[in-house]
Amino acid sequence: MTPAGRCQPGDVLGAVQGDVVVIGTSMAEVAWQVVERLLTPGGELLTLIRGLAADDKLLTDLTARVRQMSRPLEVEIVNGGQPGYPLLLGVE
């Protein structure tokens, strides 16, 4: 059980400041929902820190969706290589 509801083995969890806020089956969709939450108060730079389990398509799709937003936002991709988290996100 998480603050976002019940999760099952194999689910993708999205967390903001340590709290699970999204549960889903698609890493791309969960990541997008977390990005939307992080960008609600604003921001000019979205940093995607790529873990070992994040593939190129995930990063390409997220970047493309950000570019379709109505406001300008810079996207930076960093290869973090972290094993436990496929993707870490930051907004400035």
C-alpha positions in Angstrom: 0.0 0.0 0.0 1.3 3.4 -0.9 0.0 7.0 -0.5 -1.2 6.7 -4.2 -3.0 3.4 -3.6 -2.3 -0.3 -3.7 0.6 -1.5 -6.0 1.3 -4.9 -7.3 4.6 -6.6 -8.2 5.7 -5.3 -11.6 4.0 -1.9 -11.3 5.9 1.3 -12.1 5.9 3.8 -9.2 6.4 7.5 -9.6 7.5 9.4 -6.5 7.8 13.1 -5.7 9.9 14.1 -2.7 9.9 10.5 -1.4 6.1 9.9 -1.6 4.6 7.6 -4.2 2.2 9.8 -6.2 1.6 7.6 -9.3 1.2 3.9 -9.9 1.0 2.4 -13.4 2.2 -0.2 -15.8 4.0 2.0 -18.3 7.3 3.6 -17.3 6.8 6.3 -20.0 3.3 7.3 -18.8 4.2 7.3 -15.1 7.3 9.4 -15.8 5.1 11.9 -17.8 2.6 12.1 -15.0 5.5 12.9 -12.6 6.9 15.5 -15.0 3.5 17.2 -15.1 3.3 17.3 -11.3 6.8 18.7 -11.0 6.1 21.4 -13.6 2.8 22.6 -12.1 4.4 25.4 -10.1 6.6 26.3 -13.0 10.2 25.8 -14.1 12.6 26.5 -16.9 14.8 23.4 -16.9 13.9 19.8 -16.7 16.7 17.4 -15.9 16.4 13.7 -16.8 18.9 11.6 -15.0 19.1 8.3 -16.8 19.5 5.1 -14.8 20.6 1.7 -16.1 17.0 0.6 -16.9 16.0 3.6 -18.9 16.1 3.1 -22.6 16.5 5.7 -25.4 12.8 5.5 -26.4 11.8 6.6 -22.9 14.0 9.7 -23.0 13.1 10.5 -26.5 9.4 10.3 -25.9 9.6 12.4 -22.7 11.6 15.0 -24.4 9.2 15.1 -27.4 6.2 15.5 -25.0 7.9 18.4 -23.2 8.6 20.1 -26.5 4.9 20.0 -27.3 4.1 22.0 -24.2 2.9 25.5 -24.7 5.7 27.1 -22.6 9.4 27.0 -23.4 11.3 24.5 -21.3 14.9 23.4 -21.6 15.6 19.6 -21.2 18.9 18.3 -20.1 19.7 14.5 -20.1 22.4 13.2 -17.8 23.6 9.6 -17.7 23.6 8.9 -14.0 23.9 5.1 -14.3 22.0 4.5 -11.1 20.8 0.8 -10.7 17.8 1.3 -8.4 15.9 4.1 -10.2 15.5 4.0 -14.0 14.9 7.7 -14.1 15.4 10.6 -11.7 13.8 14.0 -12.5 14.6 17.5 -11.4 13.0 20.9 -12.2 14.5 24.3 -11.8 
